[in-house]
Amino acid sequence: MDQTVLEHIKAKLSLVPLKPGCYQMYNKDGIIIYVGKAKLLANRLKSYFTGSHDAKTTQMVSEVVNFEYIITRSETEAFLLEHNFIKEYRPHYNILLMDDKTYPYICLTKETHPRLIVTRDVKVSNKKNSGKLFGPYPNVTACRDTCEILNKVYPFRKCNQIPKKHCLYYDMGQCLAPCENNIKKEDYEEYITSVSKFLNGNDTVLLDLLKDKMEQASENLEFEKAIEYRNIITSVNSLMEKQTMTLNDGKTRDIFGYYVSDEKVCVQVLHMRSGRIIERSGEVFDIVDNLDDLLVSYIYTFYDSKDVLVPSEILSPYIEGINIISELLNVKTLVPVRGLKKKLVDLVCENAKNNLDNLDKLRLIKLSKTKEPLIELSQILNISYPKVIELFDNSNIQGASPISAMVTYIDGIKSPKDYRKYNIKTVVGADDYHTMQEVLTRRYTRVLKDNLRKPNLVIVDGGRPQVKAAKEIFSKLGITDIYLMGLEKDDRHRTKAIVTSDLVEIEIDKHSNLFLLLEAMQDEVHRFAITFFKETHTKNTFTSILDDIEGIGKRRKMMLLKTFNSIDEIKNSSTQKLMSLGLPKKIAEELLLKLNTKE
């Protein structure tokens, strides 16, 4: 694999979310060569480019130059979307890598005395025992369980061939016994209608019936039967999970969604044909005019200037003036406010947000490797290239559990092994000025004493007061070869401007690569500080409460701190659980009593 392609893929992999979805692998000609599904997209996609694989997978990966993905609400939806893409594009490696396994359907035969069966034969409708198919279903166990329970509830024929006399199913009320009784096809109509409604998504009646049977069995002390009904209800719920990726009305429709950030808009379109998603398209562009006008213009141009089939229906979020699309293209436009169509629009908007976020981050990653933003920063500050940068941020709640954190960037890339955490020791209360001075004193006294690597630039989170505090410490320590600056935030707590060591404020173009890099740095040190603060504050609160309980000494306190994450976890524990950790019964009971009565 070409090194440039590999770096691009690695950069994209770092941005893939831990969400379910469907992904598509592309070759150098832009052709989809493989489609897959995943419960966690990030983990699955990363697995292709790490470790060893069998020969076919290795060959497939060697041809990949890019990948895309669509986020879904569940793994089941991801399966259905994968199924749609495979049918539409017939990717080469899906055919090569697939085994003989197919997914099952539930078939209601059209015989005079119909049967309800599980089949993997999608051509069953061409056979003598033709019937209506429901599916396919990815959960095979749930499919079989559901067919079994439907056969228990509804008296369809169970035998492949009609026998000469009735069997046990008739005695159990699960068959009308056409072998002995004069049963006509019309006698099954009510049952056929009910089952069809259920398998098409109307599961309320059957679930209520099963719940009644479960409760009745429980009241009759038939617990094994009650458990069986409970398990079947679980299987039915799994089978009948609502799919926002499918609308079973056979319509052709396009679903538009968009997301706006930093004067850019990402528009995404999911193309639904015969009720199923088969393709995605979209673009990112600058907002140079009224957003609503821009979006309406884009939708019209999308169909007017391209060889794109105008669907029978367009779904979108609310856009002022969207009705003009209906008039110009003679197409129905809807702005759904509830139901499955609203979920579809929300899903497209989520994919648009993900794509726009990733675009900015990919650009940041690429440019940080070329070092251009840091070169620009050095020119603004009139200093040498800042290869090593250390950033500081403080955190506390009204002075409680004060901490500080430091993160390190080398050539604009995070260096987590060089991150540091500091518990503040000398400052009382919420005093950010002296907290910053304490942590800088501790950090750079050690750097000087142990002859550690010095950073080229130190960035403090804050404006003039924080920079002034840092300057005083550097002056006391005699440090003259490390440049200082601050990053000031606006009222919305977003990066606003650089504050130089001379206390001069310099605003940065929010669309520039330098701004993206500095914002990412400031967000990272804030994230690291907040994470450490939460750990410290929770531990301090935990410890102070345990100190007030008699019988809990240092050893037992440490044991509880390691076992439980919060006081609430201990409160919700049991005497037996605490005793299993080594606490005497009396102390365990007293601990729970005091914790649950303590305000």
Secondary structure as GFF3:
##gff-version 3
##sequence-region A 1 599
A	DSSP	alpha_helix	3	13	.	.	.	ID=ss1
A	DSSP	beta_strand	21	26	.	.	.	ID=ss2
A	DSSP	beta_strand	32	38	.	.	.	ID=ss3
A	DSSP	alpha_helix	41	48	.	.	.	ID=ss4
A	DSSP	alpha_helix	55	63	.	.	.	ID=ss5
A	DSSP	beta_strand	66	71	.	.	.	ID=ss6
A	DSSP	alpha_helix	75	89	.	.	.	ID=ss7
A	DSSP	alpha_helix	92	97	.	.	.	ID=ss8
A	DSSP	beta_strand	105	109	.	.	.	ID=ss9
A	DSSP	beta_strand	116	119	.	.	.	ID=ss10
A	DSSP	three_ten_helix	124	126	.	.	.	ID=ss11
A	DSSP	beta_strand	131	134	.	.	.	ID=ss12
A	DSSP	alpha_helix	140	153	.	.	.	ID=ss13
A	DSSP	alpha_helix	168	171	.	.	.	ID=ss14
A	DSSP	three_ten_helix	185	188	.	.	.	ID=ss15
A	DSSP	alpha_helix	189	199	.	.	.	ID=ss16
A	DSSP	alpha_helix	204	219	.	.	.	ID=ss17
A	DSSP	alpha_helix	223	239	.	.	.	ID=ss18
A	DSSP	beta_strand	253	261	.	.	.	ID=ss19
A	DSSP	beta_strand	264	273	.	.	.	ID=ss20
A	DSSP	beta_strand	276	286	.	.	.	ID=ss21
A	DSSP	alpha_helix	291	304	.	.	.	ID=ss22
A	DSSP	beta_strand	313	315	.	.	.	ID=ss23
A	DSSP	alpha_helix	323	329	.	.	.	ID=ss24
A	DSSP	beta_strand	332	334	.	.	.	ID=ss25
A	DSSP	alpha_helix	339	370	.	.	.	ID=ss26
A	DSSP	alpha_helix	372	381	.	.	.	ID=ss27
A	DSSP	beta_strand	388	397	.	.	.	ID=ss28
A	DSSP	beta_strand	400	410	.	.	.	ID=ss29
A	DSSP	beta_strand	413	414	.	.	.	ID=ss30
A	DSSP	three_ten_helix	416	418	.	.	.	ID=ss31
A	DSSP	beta_strand	420	423	.	.	.	ID=ss32
A	DSSP	alpha_helix	432	449	.	.	.	ID=ss33
A	DSSP	beta_strand	457	461	.	.	.	ID=ss34
A	DSSP	alpha_helix	464	477	.	.	.	ID=ss35
A	DSSP	beta_strand	483	489	.	.	.	ID=ss36
A	DSSP	beta_strand	495	500	.	.	.	ID=ss37
A	DSSP	beta_strand	505	507	.	.	.	ID=ss38
A	DSSP	alpha_helix	513	547	.	.	.	ID=ss39
A	DSSP	alpha_helix	554	563	.	.	.	ID=ss40
A	DSSP	alpha_helix	567	571	.	.	.	ID=ss41
A	DSSP	alpha_helix	575	580	.	.	.	ID=ss42
A	DSSP	alpha_helix	585	597	.	.	.	ID=ss43
###
